[in-house]
Each structure stands twice: as structure tokens, then as C-alpha cells.
Amino acid sequence: AIDDGRAGAKLILSRAAEAGLIKAIVFMNLRGVGMTKEEVFEAAKALAEEEGCTFKGEDGLPTKHWWDGFRKRAVESGTPISLRIPRNLSRSRATSGSDSRLRAFFSTHSRATWP
């Protein structure tokens, strides 16, 4: 844990590590492939391991308490974060891009049949 001189609980990740994590979340969002909460947790766990510390959550993952504080610190830093919320796909949509369907489409609609 890191004592950053502020009142309250000590930080698990350094300010620099948290800033890097926020930057990664924003970077992914700008490219249209935002991160889920679970992906942020996995990234935070990896950063903690690099810094030689661990989170208190199950399997060394961050806790809800850390998550709430992290989001609050992100807002305080001037970079609020937003996350991707995965949506369920219908079976037809999930399989519409399968290899066999794409091959069938392109063999049916080859350039030879176009004017």
C-alpha cells in the first residue's frame, strides 16, 4: 500500500500506475473498443503485481471499495472514465459473420457477376 499523504485508506497502486490505467481506458474508448469493469480489474491486478503489491479481493483482484475510490480519483484528476457494457447478441447475429457464411456470400457475389 502507498501512503500518498491524503486522509483515508492507503493506495494499492501508485498515482502513476492509476494515471496510466486511466489513460489506457480513455485510449481504448477513443478507438471504439472500450474496456469492461472486469478488464479494468485484470489490468489493475497486473499493474499491482508489477509494483510488487496485491489487492485484497478474490484471486488478487481489486475490491469494490478500490473501484469506487479509483473512479472518484479519476473524476478528481479531470478524466472521468466510462466503460463498455457488453450486450448479448442474438444467435443469428453472432453466427452471421462465421467463416462458412462469409465464404458462401463471397462465392455467390463474386466480382464476375457484377457489371
C-alpha positions in Angstrom: 0.0 0.0 0.0 1.1 3.5 -0.8 0.7 6.5 1.6 0.1 9.5 -0.7 -0.3 11.9 2.2 -4.1 12.1 1.9 -6.6 11.2 4.6 -8.2 7.9 4.2 -7.1 4.5 3.1 -3.7 4.0 1.5 -3.5 3.4 -2.2 -2.7 0.0 -3.6 -1.4 1.3 -7.0 0.8 4.3 -7.3 -0.6 7.5 -8.7 1.5 7.0 -11.8 0.1 3.5 -12.3 -3.5 4.7 -11.8 -2.9 7.6 -14.2 -1.6 5.0 -16.8 -4.6 2.9 -16.3 -7.0 5.8 -16.8 -5.0 6.8 -19.9 -5.4 3.2 -21.3 -9.2 3.2 -20.6 -9.6 6.6 -22.4 -7.3 5.4 -25.3 -9.5 2.3 -25.8 -12.7 4.3 -25.6 -11.5 6.7 -28.3 -10.8 3.7 -30.6 -14.3 2.3 -30.1 -13.2 -0.8 -28.1 -13.8 0.3 -24.5 -12.9 -1.8 -21.6 -15.3 -3.6 -19.3 -15.0 -3.4 -15.5 -13.6 -6.9 -15.4 -10.9 -5.9 -18.0 -10.0 -2.9 -15.8 -9.8 -5.2 -12.8 -7.4 -7.5 -14.6 -5.3 -4.6 -15.8 -5.2 -3.2 -12.3 -4.1 -6.6 -10.9 -1.3 -6.8 -13.4 -0.1 -3.3 -12.5 -0.2 -4.2 -8.8 1.9 -7.3 -9.5 4.4 -5.2 -11.4 4.6 -2.8 -8.4 5.0 -5.8 -6.0 1.7 -5.5 -4.2 -1.7 -7.2 -4.3 -5.3 -6.3 -4.0 -7.4 -7.8 -1.2 -10.2 -9.1 -3.5 -10.8 -12.7 -4.7 -7.9 -14.0 -6.7 -5.9 -10.8 -6.1 -8.4 -8.7 -8.0 -9.4 -5.2 -6.8 -12.4 -4.8 -4.4 -15.5 -2.7 -4.9 -14.0 -0.3 -2.4 -10.9 0.2 -4.6 -13.2 0.5 -7.7 -15.3 3.3 -6.1 -12.2 5.2 -5.0 -10.5 4.7 -8.4 -13.5 6.2 -10.2 -13.6 9.1 -7.7 -9.9 9.8 -8.1 -10.3 9.7 -11.9 -13.0 12.4 -11.7 -10.8 14.4 -9.4 -8.0 14.2 -11.8 -10.2 15.7 -14.5 -10.5 12.5 -16.5 -13.7 10.7 -15.7 -13.8 7.2 -17.1 -16.6 5.4 -18.9 -16.8 1.7 -19.5 -18.2 -0.5 -22.2 -21.2 -2.5 -21.2 -21.3 -5.8 -23.2 -24.6 -6.6 -24.8 -25.9 -10.1 -25.6 -26.1 -10.9 -29.2 -28.8 -12.9 -30.8 -27.8 -16.2 -32.2 -28.4 -15.1 -35.8 -26.2 -12.0 -35.3 -23.5 -13.9 -33.5 -23.2 -16.5 -36.3 -23.8 -14.2 -39.3 -20.0 -13.5 -39.5 -18.9 -17.1 -39.4 -16.2 -18.2 -41.8 -18.6 -20.5 -43.7 -21.2 -17.8 -44.2 -18.7 -15.3 -45.4 -17.2 -17.7 -47.9 -20.7 -18.6 -49.2 -21.6 -14.9 -49.5 -18.4 -14.0 -51.5 -18.6 -17.1 -53.7 -22.2 -16.2 -54.6 -21.4 -12.5 -55.1 -18.1 -12.7 -56.8 -16.8 -9.9 -59.0 -17.6 -11.9 -62.1 -21.3 -11.4 -61.5 -21.0 -7.7 -61.0 -21.3 -5.3 -64.0 
